Amino acid sequence: MWVSAAGRRSWVKYHFKTDQGIECLTQSEADRLAGEDGDYHTRDLYDAIARGEHPSWTLHMQIMPFEEAETYRFNPFDLTKVWPHGDYPLIKVGRMTLDRNPTDYHTEIEQAAFEPNNLVPGIGSSPDKMLLGRLFAYSDAHRARMGVNYRQIPVNRPKSPVHSYSKDGAMRVQNISDPVYAPNSKGGPAADGERYPQTETWEASGRLIRAAYTLRKDDDDYGQAGTLVRDVMDDAQRDRLVSNVVGHLKNGVSNPVLERAFDYWRKIDPSIGDRIAKGVKDA
């Protein structure tokens, strides 16, 4: 995403980091819980909130100057990549806390419609190709699932009034007065170009085509994954990773596919790849 402030634009990554910490289940523990109590995680969250142990997540931002994205060493809009914190440190912004449970699961949860195109002024979308697809796909899915006026459902309705040119459609519950088009000579709504300037775009050069990203010098499929395995994970996490991958690969995967999988993991990290291959062959 990008943000605009005081006439300057920057690219931004948002991070919600748990304040509770992270604990992991082994694959065998997860398999047992899935069989015994498929609602374990939902119940754990519900009970914690009911006890007053309100879970929270701290929001951080990474900020990349707008101009640096064009020449950064790898594509900053590739969603499989992280921005190194040494280049763009985390900046603490605030905290999100869940302080109550829903009173009606269907009304407040099943009908909730989250969509990445629901942005406030000053924040715009990035040229991340996955994001661009989701800008359309999420709202389109909501229209199919709940109807064209899903934004009028209380759980999705904004707290502040929103003026739009939308009118009619199934299940509409908010009254609207003509005209609903602009420009008009009837004193109807009009865009406030000074307060909300049309800046939801990014600079582009060359031809805009439907094609893969142009690779940069540090763009590859294995570098960051290898760093994660070697430098970020501890021994216990690496052990769980090997165990989980072995558990999936030993269940009827054919030899040609196994060899490709071993090669894939060795490209990420030779040691991890060898451990996975040994685990499968010894199983």
Secondary structure, 3 states (H helix, E strand, C coil): CEEEECCEEEEEEEEEEECCCCCCCCHHHHHHHHHHCCCHHHHHHHHHHHCCCCCEEEEEEEEEEHHHHHCCCCCCCCCCCCCCCCCCCCEEEEEEECCCCCCCHHHHHHCCCCCCCCCCCCEECCCCHHHHHHHHHHHHHHHHHHCCCHHHCCCCCCCCCCCCCCCCCCCCCCCCCCCCCCCCCCCCCCCCCCCCCCCCCCCCCCCCCCCCCCCCCCCCCCHHHHHHHHHHCCHHHHHHHHHHHHHHHCCCCCHHHHHHHHHHHHHHCHHHHHHHHHHHHHC
